[in-house]
């Protein structure tokens, strides 16, 4: 029998820790932590987990930090990736992205919404659980994961496949504007290569210009982008050309190779094999003898570990009727006495591995908003940190209660 959930006390304790969460988040923001350079922020998180009383804290060989609260048989995980993208053109920022800004409502800085705010709320949810004696027949695993911005889901491929950790479900704390999210389109990174033959630019007819050969392929890709799959919940599949490369002996020569990168978003029912085949079938691709392939990722973690994978990140959704989704809905209604919005992400998350590859249900609830991700002047809201800390503290017990019904 699950404990009675003291919703009002949980909300009060979350509000009590607002200043602590703000300070902790600003400490994380002040530590640059782009993918593969997360060690210092991981150590700062370890310090905070130990300070608030986590039962066990460890760092795995990939560099992910794993903090545990409780010792019960039901393993529930909550995840925040703690790497960030870079800052881009500093002239687009009105404040220092690593010192940030703060007023009564907002915290600004790189990683504030994407995604270190989620970590601040999770750590203090652990503190609330300890304060109020909310431990029960569950173990809460709080993960701060690495390399997500480089290769989403790779961290959880390692956790599941190598560390053999398999929670009953995972709460992703990616930004949701304090709404409940239960799915996302997948994605893949595709490359098209075209070969040519160089010659002097004064007599281009002697060569075979690879850039010209790529041009009709780009037009065919543009047409294909308007005819991709659609799903009532997740929306349309999309395709965009994101990069272009070439080789040429000089600016006075015909280009002898050309390649493009494609960001392909996969909706429900689309597959990576189908996405490659539909590009290979384009008339211009066939005419140019182009090679269509998928990128691979093998960049070392900050620990030096290399865990290679192909750049395919599966589509996923958790059904609205699933016990984990119901647990979050019940926690929200109990805490805030209103009905939550249940929706989906536009971008990609670690759910591509957790649910997409390994079938472990994922439900999202996080501070911050999607449009803040990767943007200049990134910010999050203190009220979101409070709301999320309360949710994370309440979710394990609402899950046990839902299982008991």
C-alpha positions in Angstrom: 0.0 0.0 0.0 1.6 3.3 -1.1 1.8 6.1 1.3 -0.7 9.0 1.4 0.9 11.8 -0.7 1.3 15.1 1.2 0.8 17.3 -1.9 0.6 20.6 0.0 3.7 19.9 2.0 5.6 18.9 -1.2 4.7 22.2 -2.9 5.7 24.2 0.2 9.1 22.5 0.4 9.7 23.1 -3.3 9.0 26.8 -2.8 11.3 26.8 0.3 14.2 25.6 -1.9 13.7 28.1 -4.7 16.8 30.1 -3.7 18.9 27.0 -3.4 17.8 25.7 -6.8 18.5 29.1 -8.3 22.0 29.2 -6.8 22.8 25.7 -7.9 21.6 26.3 -11.5 23.6 29.5 -11.8 26.7 27.5 -10.5 26.1 25.0 -13.3 25.6 27.7 -16.0 28.9 29.3 -14.9 30.8 26.1 -15.8 31.1 25.7 -19.6 30.1 22.2 -20.4 29.8 21.5 -24.1 29.6 17.9 -25.2 32.7 15.9 -24.3 33.8 18.6 -21.8 31.3 18.0 -18.9 33.7 16.8 -16.2 33.7 20.0 -14.1 29.9 20.3 -14.1 29.5 16.6 -13.3 31.7 17.1 -10.2 29.6 20.2 -9.2 26.5 18.1 -9.4 28.1 15.3 -7.4 28.9 17.8 -4.7 25.2 19.0 -4.6 23.8 15.5 -4.6 26.0 14.5 -1.6 25.2 17.8 0.2 21.4 17.2 0.1 21.6 13.6 1.2 21.4 11.2 -1.8 22.0 7.6 -0.6 24.5 6.9 -3.3 26.3 8.9 -6.0 28.6 7.5 -8.7 30.1 8.4 -12.0 30.1 5.7 -14.7 32.9 5.0 -17.2 31.2 7.3 -19.8 31.1 10.2 -17.3 27.4 10.1 -16.6 26.5 10.9 -13.0 24.1 8.6 -11.2 22.5 9.6 -8.0 20.2 7.3 -6.0 17.5 8.0 -3.4 15.9 5.1 -1.6 16.3 1.3 -1.7 12.9 0.0 -2.9 12.4 -2.7 -5.6 10.7 -0.3 -8.2 13.4 1.5 -10.1 12.3 4.9 -11.4 14.7 7.1 -13.3 14.7 10.8 -14.0 17.2 12.2 -16.6 18.8 15.5 -17.5 21.5 15.8 -20.1 24.0 18.3 -18.6 26.0 19.1 -21.7 25.2 22.2 -23.7 25.7 23.6 -27.1 28.1 26.5 -27.6 27.2 30.1 -27.4 27.4 31.1 -31.1 28.0 34.7 -31.9 28.6 36.5 -28.5 27.2 39.7 -30.1 23.8 38.2 -30.1 23.8 37.9 -26.3 22.8 40.9 -24.1 24.4 39.2 -21.0 27.3 36.9 -20.4 26.1 33.4 -21.3 28.3 31.8 -18.5 27.5 34.4 -15.8 24.0 35.0 -16.9 21.4 37.3 -15.5 18.8 37.0 -12.8 15.8 38.9 -11.7 12.8 38.0 -9.5 11.4 35.6 -12.1 14.1 34.6 -14.6 17.5 33.0 -14.7 19.5 33.5 -17.9 22.5 31.7 -19.3 23.6 28.9 -21.6 22.0 25.6 -20.3 19.3 27.3 -18.2 16.4 25.8 -20.2 18.4 23.2 -22.2 18.9 21.5 -19.8 20.5 22.1 -16.5 17.4 23.5 -15.0 16.0 20.0 -14.9 19.0 18.8 -13.0 18.5 21.6 -10.3 14.9 20.6 -9.8 15.7 16.8 -9.7 18.4 17.2 -7.0 16.1 19.2 -4.8 13.3 16.8 -5.4 15.6 14.3 -3.7 16.0 16.7 -0.8 12.2 17.0 -0.5 11.8 13.2 -0.5 14.3 13.0 2.3 12.8 16.0 4.3 9.3 14.6 4.2 10.1 10.9 4.5 8.6 10.0 1.2 10.8 6.9 0.6 8.7 3.8 -0.1 9.0 0.7 -2.3 11.0 2.5 -4.9 14.5 3.6 -5.8 14.8 6.9 -7.6 17.7 7.2 -10.0 18.7 10.7 -11.0 21.0 10.8 -14.0 23.0 13.7 -15.3 24.0 12.5 -18.8 26.7 13.5 -21.2 27.1 14.0 -25.0 23.4 14.4 -25.7 23.9 17.5 -27.8 26.4 15.6 -29.9 24.6 12.3 -30.1 21.2 12.2 -28.3 20.6 8.9 -26.5 24.1 7.6 -26.7 24.5 8.0 -22.9 21.4 5.9 -22.3 22.5 3.3 -24.8 25.6 2.9 -22.5 23.6 2.9 -19.3 21.1 0.3 -20.5 23.5 -1.9 -22.6 26.7 -1.8 -20.6 25.7 -0.9 -17.0 22.6 -3.1 -17.3 20.3 -0.5 -15.7 16.7 -0.8 -16.8 14.2 1.4 -15.0 10.5 0.7 -15.1 10.1 4.2 -16.7 12.1 7.4 -17.1 11.0 11.0 -16.6 12.9 13.2 -19.1 13.4 16.7 -17.7 14.0 18.3 -21.1 12.1 21.6 -21.3 8.3 21.2 -21.7 7.0 24.5 -20.2 5.8 22.4 -17.3 3.5 20.4 -19.5 3.6 16.6 -19.8 5.1 15.2 -23.0 4.9 11.7 -24.2 6.7 11.4 -27.6 8.8 13.0 -30.3 9.7 12.4 -33.9 12.9 10.5 -34.5 15.8 11.8 -36.6 18.8 10.6 -38.6 21.8 12.3 -40.1 22.3 11.5 -43.8 25.1 12.3 -46.3 25.0 12.4 -50.1 28.4 12.3 -51.9 28.9 13.1 -55.6 32.2 12.7 -57.5 33.5 14.8 -60.3 36.7 15.4 -62.2 38.8 18.6 -61.8 40.4 20.6 -64.5 41.4 24.2 -65.0 38.6 26.7 -64.5 39.4 28.4 -67.9 38.2 25.3 -69.7 35.5 23.7 -67.6 34.3 21.4 -70.4 37.5 19.3 -69.8 36.2 18.3 -66.3 33.1 17.2 -64.5 31.8 19.7 -62.0 30.6 17.9 -58.9 28.8 21.0 -57.6 26.8 21.3 -60.7 25.9 17.6 -60.4 24.7 18.2 -56.9 22.3 21.0 -57.9 19.5 18.9 -59.4 19.8 16.6 -56.4 19.1 19.6 -54.1 16.0 20.4 -56.2 14.8 16.8 -55.9 15.3 16.8 -52.1 13.3 20.0 -51.9 10.4 18.3 -53.7 10.7 15.2 -51.5 10.6 17.3 -48.4 7.0 18.2 -49.2 5.9 14.6 -49.6 6.9 12.9 -46.3 4.9 11.0 -43.8 2.4 12.4 -41.3 1.1 11.3 -37.9 -1.9 12.8 -36.1 0.0 13.1 -32.8 3.7 13.6 -33.8 3.1 15.6 -37.0 5.0 15.5 -40.3 8.3 14.1 -41.2 10.7 16.7 -42.4 14.0 17.0 -44.4 16.4 19.8 -44.7 19.9 20.2 -46.1 22.1 21.4 -43.3 25.6 21.4 -44.6 27.5 21.4 -48.0 31.1 20.4 -48.6 33.3 20.4 -51.7 36.9 19.7 -52.8 38.7 21.5 -55.6 42.3 22.1 -56.3 41.8 25.9 -56.2 39.3 28.7 -56.9 40.5 28.5 -60.5 39.5 24.9 -60.9 36.4 22.7 -61.4 35.2 21.0 -58.1 36.0 17.3 -58.1 33.6 16.3 -55.2 30.6 17.7 -53.5 28.6 16.4 -50.5 25.6 17.5 -48.4 24.4 16.7 -44.9 20.6 16.1 -44.4 18.7 16.5 -41.1 15.8 14.1 -41.5 13.1 14.0 -38.9 11.1 10.8 -38.9 7.4 10.6 -37.9 5.5 7.6 -36.7 5.7 4.8 -39.3 8.8 6.0 -41.1 12.0 4.0 -40.9 15.7 4.7 -41.4 15.8 2.2 -44.3 12.9 3.9 -46.0 14.4 7.3 -45.5 17.6 6.2 -47.2 15.8 4.3 -50.0 13.5 7.3 -50.9 16.6 9.5 -51.4 18.4 6.8 -53.4 15.4 6.5 -55.7 15.4 10.2 -56.7 16.1 10.6 -60.4 18.9 13.2 -59.9 20.6 10.9 -57.3 20.6 8.0 -59.8 21.7 10.2 -62.7 24.7 11.5 -60.7 25.7 8.1 -59.3 25.6 9.6 -55.9 26.3 7.7 -52.7 23.7 8.0 -49.9 24.8 7.0 -46.4 24.1 7.5 -42.7 26.7 9.2 -40.5 28.3 7.4 -37.6 29.4 8.9 -34.2 32.6 7.8 -32.4 33.8 10.9 -30.5 35.4 10.1 -27.1 33.6 11.1 -23.9 35.5 13.3 -21.5 36.6 10.1 -19.8 38.2 8.9 -23.0 35.6 6.2 -23.5 34.4 5.7 -27.1 31.0 4.1 -27.6 30.3 4.2 -31.4 26.9 4.3 -32.9 25.1 5.1 -36.1 23.4 8.5 -36.3 19.9 7.1 -36.2 17.6 8.2 -33.4 14.3 6.3 -33.4 10.8 7.9 -33.2 8.9 7.1 -30.1 5.7 7.7 -28.2 4.3 6.5 -24.9 0.6 5.9 -25.0 -1.6 8.3 -23.0 -3.2 5.3 -21.2 0.2 4.1 -19.9 0.6 3.9 -16.1 3.6 6.2 -16.2 1.7 8.9 -18.0 -1.2 8.5 -15.6 1.2 8.8 -12.7 2.4 12.2 -14.0 -1.1 13.4 -14.6 -2.2 12.4 -11.1 0.9 14.0 -9.5 0.1 17.3 -11.4 -3.5 17.3 -10.5 -2.8 16.5 -6.8 -0.1 19.2 -6.6 -1.6 22.0 -8.6 -5.3 21.3 -8.6 -5.7 21.7 -12.3 -5.4 19.5 -15.4 -2.1 19.4 -17.3 -1.6 19.7 -21.0 -0.3 16.4 -22.5 1.7 17.0 -25.7 5.0 16.2 -27.5 8.4 17.6 -28.2 9.4 19.2 -31.5 13.1 18.4 -31.0 14.9 15.2 -30.0 15.7 13.8 -26.5 17.4 10.9 -24.9 14.1 9.1 -25.3 15.3 8.0 -28.7 17.4 5.3 -26.9 15.4 4.8 -23.7 12.0 4.2 -25.5 13.0 4.2 -29.1 15.7 1.6 -29.0 15.0 -0.2 -25.7 11.2 0.1 -25.1 11.4 1.6 -21.7 8.6 4.1 -21.3 9.5 7.8 -21.2 7.4 10.7 -20.1 8.6 14.3 -20.1 8.1 17.1 -17.6 10.7 19.9 -17.4 11.4 23.5 -16.6 12.1 26.0 -19.4 10.7 26.2 -22.9 11.7 24.6 -26.2 12.2 27.9 -28.1 15.0 28.8 -25.5 17.0 25.7 -26.5 20.2 26.7 -28.5 19.1 30.3 -28.6 21.0 33.4 -27.6 19.8 35.0 -24.3 18.6 31.5 -23.2 16.6 31.7 -20.0 14.4 29.7 -17.6 11.8 30.6 -15.0 12.3 30.2 -11.2 8.6 29.2 -10.9 9.3 26.3 -13.3 12.1 25.1 -11.1 9.8 25.0 -8.1 6.9 23.4 -10.0 9.2 20.7 -11.4 10.9 19.9 -8.1 7.4 19.3 -6.6 6.5 17.1 -9.5 9.6 15.0 -9.3 9.2 14.5 -5.6 5.6 13.4 -6.0 5.9 11.2 -9.1 7.3 8.0 -7.4 4.5 7.8 -4.9 1.8 8.5 -7.5 3.3 5.8 -9.7 3.1 3.3 -6.8 -0.4 4.3 -6.1 -1.4 3.9 -9.8 0.2 0.4 -9.8 -1.8 -0.6 -6.7 -5.1 0.4 -8.2 
